[in-house]
Amino acid sequence: MSFRFPLFRVSWRRTIQGIGTLFLTTIAIGGLYQTVCLFRERSAFPMPGRLVDVGGYKMHIYCTGQGSPAVILDSGLGDSFISWQSVQPQISSFVRVCSYDRAGMGYSEASPRPRTSYVLAEELHQLLHNAGIAPPYILAGHSMAAYNIRLYASLFKSDVAGIVLVDGCHPDQLNRFPRALDAMNPGWIRQGTFLEFTMPIGIPRLLGYCGDSEALRAAECTFNDARENAAERETFRKSAALAKNAPLSSDLPLTVISHDPGLRDESLPVNVDRATNAAWEQMQEELSHLSGTGTRIVAKGSGHYIQNDRPDVVIHAVHEMVDGCSASTLCDHRR
């Protein structure tokens, strides 16, 4: 004798259908939430610069001020042009200065090309050319952007009149940091992947990962931005290797600005923070010797984001390099 439970089967089927409907409804509501919030934010804080075609996709560049050599600001990993908002207005008072969004970041459209620093340097070169911003350039790069501008200066030597590294990354840092810090990298990559796949339904925004600033959310709280962030994290080691093999001209003006080693990073255990700072100090000193004219400045009282904590130090370093370039023949032969 066999037993059948038709009511049980119907109830189970309805449960599955109900869960599926709830799941799809949640996604739809999340997608609507993300879309409406982003529309409101971008209406309140529209793109300040312009979009320039670089070969089938457009990149955002924002230029202010007048004069030569133009100062080009390149943001660190996961950051848009907004990371320079504390220094760009002051720099524009004495020279032309441009911040921009790498493809996929901020207001720029996504790129189909690999997200290594070699490609990022080529895209920046195409952006500047198509935007009609003539060399020579002083390149200022924060954190990971140090790789990008080292590649740029190696690939397009005649365009570059000087470099300012703002707590710039060292190509060997992943091998020289404490093992405990290196062990955190997979977690950071997983977090980037999580943000990428949940951004379309507004979860990072809901959880507060997009920050408190409405202007910052307008620029960076998007799927493209999260995807670019994750892609650059995944290619970080390759970009480091590319930068290591990108020599600079021995006479190229170079200023390395480093954060205050005495400041405590509360996100790390004390022993890991101490070892990390010691390694960073040594590597920052090494970066200053990439050029025979290199100098190093320690921004007292500043953390990693020196352009926010001590904008005066960055502005002064750029001003001195602009003045030095204008007073020498270096800029002339690179025009």
C-alpha positions as CSV (number, residue, x, y, z in Angstrom):
1,M,0.0,0.0,0.0
2,S,1.4,3.5,-0.9
3,F,0.6,6.7,0.8
4,R,0.3,10.1,-0.9
5,F,0.2,13.5,0.6
6,P,-1.1,15.9,-2.1
7,L,-1.7,18.7,0.4
8,F,2.0,18.5,1.6
9,R,3.2,18.7,-2.1
10,V,1.0,21.7,-2.8
11,S,2.1,23.4,0.4
12,W,5.8,22.8,-0.4
13,R,5.4,24.1,-3.9
14,R,3.7,27.2,-2.7
15,T,6.5,27.8,-0.1
16,I,9.1,27.6,-2.8
17,Q,7.1,29.9,-5.0
18,G,6.7,32.3,-2.1
19,I,10.4,32.4,-1.3
20,G,11.2,33.0,-5.0
21,T,8.6,35.8,-5.2
22,L,10.0,37.4,-2.0
23,F,13.6,37.1,-3.4
24,L,12.7,38.8,-6.7
25,T,10.7,41.4,-5.0
26,T,13.6,42.2,-2.7
27,I,15.9,42.6,-5.7
28,A,13.4,44.8,-7.5
29,I,13.0,47.1,-4.4
30,G,16.7,47.2,-3.8
31,G,17.4,48.1,-7.5
32,L,14.8,50.8,-7.3
33,Y,16.2,52.1,-4.1
34,Q,19.7,52.3,-5.6
35,T,18.5,54.0,-8.8
36,V,16.4,56.6,-7.1
37,C,19.1,57.5,-4.5
38,L,21.8,57.8,-7.2
39,F,19.5,59.9,-9.4
40,R,18.8,62.3,-6.5
41,E,22.5,62.5,-5.6
42,R,23.7,63.2,-9.1
43,S,21.0,65.8,-9.5
44,A,22.3,67.6,-6.5
45,F,26.0,67.0,-7.4
46,P,26.3,66.8,-11.2
47,M,29.6,65.9,-12.9
48,P,31.8,69.0,-12.7
49,G,34.1,68.3,-15.6
50,R,33.5,66.8,-19.0
51,L,33.4,63.4,-20.7
52,V,36.1,62.7,-23.3
53,D,36.0,59.8,-25.7
54,V,39.2,57.7,-25.5
55,G,38.3,55.0,-28.0
56,G,34.7,53.8,-27.7
57,Y,34.2,54.8,-24.0
58,K,34.4,58.1,-22.2
59,M,36.4,59.3,-19.3
60,H,35.7,62.2,-16.9
61,I,38.2,64.9,-16.5
62,Y,37.9,68.1,-14.4
63,C,40.3,71.0,-15.1
64,T,40.6,74.3,-13.4
65,G,43.1,77.2,-13.4
66,Q,45.5,78.3,-16.1
67,G,49.2,77.9,-16.9
68,S,51.9,75.3,-17.7
69,P,53.0,72.8,-16.8
70,A,49.6,71.2,-16.2
71,V,49.3,69.3,-13.0
72,I,47.5,66.0,-13.3
73,L,46.1,64.4,-10.2
74,D,45.6,60.6,-10.1
75,S,43.6,59.0,-7.2
76,G,44.4,56.0,-5.2
77,L,42.7,52.6,-5.3
78,G,38.9,52.9,-5.1
79,D,38.9,56.7,-5.2
80,S,37.4,59.1,-7.7
81,F,38.5,62.7,-8.5
82,I,36.8,63.8,-5.3
83,S,39.8,62.6,-3.3
84,W,41.6,65.8,-4.5
85,Q,38.9,68.3,-3.6
86,S,40.9,69.7,-0.7
87,V,43.9,70.6,-2.9
88,Q,42.6,71.3,-6.5
89,P,41.1,74.7,-5.8
90,Q,44.3,76.0,-4.2
91,I,46.6,74.5,-6.9
92,S,44.3,76.1,-9.6
93,S,45.2,79.5,-8.2
94,F,48.7,79.3,-9.7
95,V,48.6,76.7,-12.5
96,R,46.2,74.6,-14.5
97,V,45.3,71.4,-12.6
98,C,43.2,68.4,-13.7
99,S,41.8,65.6,-11.7
100,Y,40.1,62.7,-13.4
101,D,38.3,59.4,-13.0
102,R,39.9,56.2,-14.3
103,A,37.7,54.3,-16.6
104,G,34.8,52.7,-14.5
105,M,35.5,55.0,-11.6
106,G,33.4,58.0,-10.6
107,Y,31.7,59.6,-13.7
108,S,33.8,57.7,-16.2
109,E,32.4,54.9,-18.4
110,A,33.8,51.4,-18.0
111,S,36.6,50.1,-20.1
112,P,36.8,46.7,-21.8
113,R,40.6,46.6,-21.3
114,P,42.5,44.8,-18.5
115,R,42.8,47.0,-15.4
116,T,46.6,47.0,-14.9
117,S,48.7,50.1,-14.4
118,Y,50.1,49.8,-17.9
119,V,46.6,50.1,-19.4
120,L,45.7,52.9,-16.9
121,A,48.7,54.9,-18.0
122,E,47.8,54.4,-21.7
123,E,44.2,55.5,-21.0
124,L,45.4,58.6,-19.1
125,H,47.7,59.5,-22.1
126,Q,44.8,59.1,-24.5
127,L,42.5,61.1,-22.3
128,L,44.9,64.0,-22.0
129,H,45.6,64.0,-25.7
130,N,41.9,63.9,-26.7
131,A,41.0,66.5,-24.1
132,G,43.6,68.9,-25.7
133,I,45.7,69.2,-22.6
134,A,49.2,69.8,-23.9
135,P,52.3,68.5,-22.1
136,P,54.5,68.9,-20.2
137,Y,52.8,67.5,-17.1
138,I,53.5,67.3,-13.4
139,L,52.0,64.0,-12.3
140,A,50.8,63.7,-8.7
141,G,49.6,60.2,-7.6
142,H,48.2,59.0,-4.3
143,S,48.8,55.5,-3.0
144,M,48.3,52.9,-5.8
145,A,48.4,55.7,-8.5
146,A,52.1,55.8,-7.9
147,Y,52.3,52.7,-10.1
148,N,50.2,54.4,-12.8
149,I,52.3,57.5,-13.1
150,R,55.6,55.6,-12.9
151,L,54.4,53.6,-16.0
152,Y,53.3,56.9,-17.6
153,A,56.6,58.5,-17.0
154,S,58.4,55.5,-18.4
155,L,56.2,55.2,-21.5
156,F,55.9,58.9,-22.3
157,K,59.1,60.4,-21.0
158,S,58.9,63.6,-23.1
159,D,55.5,64.4,-21.6
160,V,56.5,64.5,-17.9
161,A,58.2,67.4,-16.2
162,G,58.0,66.1,-12.7
163,I,56.4,63.6,-10.3
164,V,54.8,64.0,-6.8
165,L,54.1,60.8,-5.0
166,V,51.6,61.2,-2.2
167,D,52.1,58.3,0.2
168,G,52.7,56.3,-3.0
169,C,52.8,52.5,-3.0
170,H,56.1,50.7,-3.4
171,P,56.3,47.8,-5.9
172,D,57.7,45.4,-3.2
173,Q,55.3,46.2,-0.4
174,L,53.3,43.1,-0.6
175,N,56.4,41.1,0.0
176,R,57.8,43.3,2.7
177,F,54.8,44.0,4.8
178,P,54.2,41.8,7.9
179,R,52.7,38.4,7.1
180,A,49.7,39.3,9.3
181,L,48.9,42.2,7.1
182,D,49.4,40.2,3.9
183,A,46.9,37.7,5.3
184,M,44.2,40.4,5.2
185,N,44.5,40.9,1.4
186,P,42.2,38.0,0.5
187,G,39.5,39.4,2.8
188,W,39.8,42.9,1.2
189,I,39.5,41.3,-2.2
190,R,36.4,39.4,-1.1
191,Q,34.9,42.6,0.3
192,G,35.5,44.3,-3.0
193,T,33.7,41.4,-4.8
194,F,30.8,41.6,-2.4
195,L,30.4,45.3,-3.0
196,E,30.5,44.8,-6.8
197,F,27.7,42.2,-6.8
198,T,25.5,43.8,-4.3
199,M,25.8,47.4,-5.5
200,P,23.0,47.1,-8.1
201,I,20.5,46.4,-5.3
202,G,21.7,49.1,-2.9
203,I,23.1,46.9,-0.1
204,P,26.4,48.7,0.2
205,R,24.5,52.0,0.4
206,L,22.1,50.6,3.0
207,L,25.0,49.3,5.1
208,G,26.8,52.6,5.0
209,Y,29.7,51.5,2.9
210,C,29.2,54.5,0.5
211,G,30.1,57.1,3.1
212,D,28.3,60.0,4.7
213,S,29.0,62.5,1.9
214,E,26.3,62.9,-0.7
215,A,28.8,64.2,-3.3
216,L,31.0,61.1,-2.6
217,R,28.0,58.8,-3.0
218,A,27.0,60.5,-6.3
219,A,30.5,59.8,-7.7
220,E,31.4,56.5,-6.3
221,C,28.3,54.5,-5.1
222,T,27.8,52.8,-8.4
223,F,28.2,49.3,-9.9
224,N,30.8,50.4,-12.4
225,D,32.8,52.0,-9.6
226,A,32.6,48.9,-7.4
227,R,33.6,46.7,-10.3
228,E,36.6,48.8,-11.2
229,N,37.7,48.8,-7.5
230,A,37.5,45.0,-7.4
231,A,39.4,44.7,-10.7
232,E,42.2,47.0,-9.6
233,R,42.6,45.0,-6.4
234,E,42.8,41.8,-8.3
235,T,45.5,43.2,-10.6
236,F,47.4,45.0,-7.8
237,R,50.3,42.6,-7.7
238,K,50.7,42.6,-11.5
239,S,50.7,46.4,-11.6
240,A,53.3,46.5,-8.9
241,A,55.6,44.2,-11.0
242,L,55.0,46.5,-14.0
243,A,55.9,49.6,-12.0
244,K,59.1,47.9,-10.6
245,N,60.4,47.5,-14.2
246,A,59.5,51.1,-15.2
247,P,62.6,53.2,-14.7
248,L,62.5,57.0,-14.3
249,S,64.8,59.4,-15.9
250,S,67.7,60.2,-13.6
251,D,67.1,64.0,-13.9
252,L,63.3,63.8,-13.4
253,P,62.2,66.1,-10.6
254,L,60.6,63.9,-7.9
255,T,59.0,64.6,-4.5
256,V,57.9,61.8,-2.2
257,I,55.4,62.9,0.5
258,S,55.0,60.3,3.3
259,H,52.4,60.1,6.1
260,D,53.4,60.5,9.7
261,P,54.9,57.2,11.0
262,G,54.0,58.2,14.5
263,L,50.3,58.0,13.9
264,R,48.5,54.8,15.0
265,D,46.3,52.9,12.6
266,E,43.5,51.7,14.9
267,S,42.3,49.1,12.3
268,L,45.5,47.1,12.9
269,P,46.9,45.3,16.0
270,V,49.7,47.4,17.6
271,N,52.5,45.0,16.6
272,V,51.3,44.8,13.0
273,D,50.9,48.5,12.8
274,R,54.4,49.1,14.1
275,A,56.0,46.7,11.7
276,T,54.0,48.0,8.8
277,N,55.0,51.6,9.5
278,A,58.7,50.6,9.8
279,A,58.6,48.8,6.4
280,W,56.6,51.7,4.8
281,E,59.2,54.3,6.1
282,Q,62.0,52.3,4.5
283,M,60.2,51.9,1.2
284,Q,59.2,55.6,1.1
285,E,62.9,56.5,1.4
286,E,63.7,54.1,-1.4
287,L,61.1,55.7,-3.7
288,S,62.8,59.1,-3.2
289,H,65.9,57.7,-4.8
290,L,64.2,56.7,-8.0
291,S,65.6,59.9,-9.4
292,G,68.9,61.6,-8.8
293,T,66.9,64.8,-7.9
294,G,64.4,63.1,-5.6
295,T,63.4,64.6,-2.2
296,R,61.2,63.3,0.6
297,I,58.8,65.1,2.9
298,V,57.1,63.6,6.0
299,A,53.7,65.2,6.5
300,K,53.4,65.5,10.3
301,G,50.0,64.8,11.8
302,S,48.8,63.1,8.6
303,G,47.6,59.6,7.9
304,H,47.5,57.9,4.5
305,Y,45.3,60.5,2.9
306,I,47.7,63.4,3.1
307,Q,45.8,65.4,0.5
308,N,42.9,65.5,3.1
309,D,44.8,65.6,6.4
310,R,47.6,68.0,5.3
311,P,46.6,69.6,2.0
312,D,49.0,72.4,2.6
313,V,52.0,70.0,2.3
314,V,50.8,68.7,-1.1
315,I,50.0,72.2,-2.4
316,H,53.4,73.5,-1.3
317,A,55.2,70.5,-2.9
318,V,53.3,71.0,-6.2
319,H,53.9,74.8,-6.1
320,E,57.6,74.3,-5.7
321,M,57.8,71.8,-8.6
322,V,55.8,74.2,-10.8
323,D,58.1,77.0,-9.9
324,G,61.2,74.9,-10.4
325,C,60.0,73.7,-13.8
326,S,59.2,77.2,-15.0
327,A,62.6,78.5,-13.9
328,S,64.5,75.7,-15.7
329,T,64.9,74.5,-19.3
330,L,63.3,71.2,-18.4
331,C,59.8,72.3,-19.3
332,D,60.9,74.0,-22.5
333,H,62.4,70.9,-24.1
334,R,59.4,68.9,-23.2
335,R,56.8,71.2,-24.7
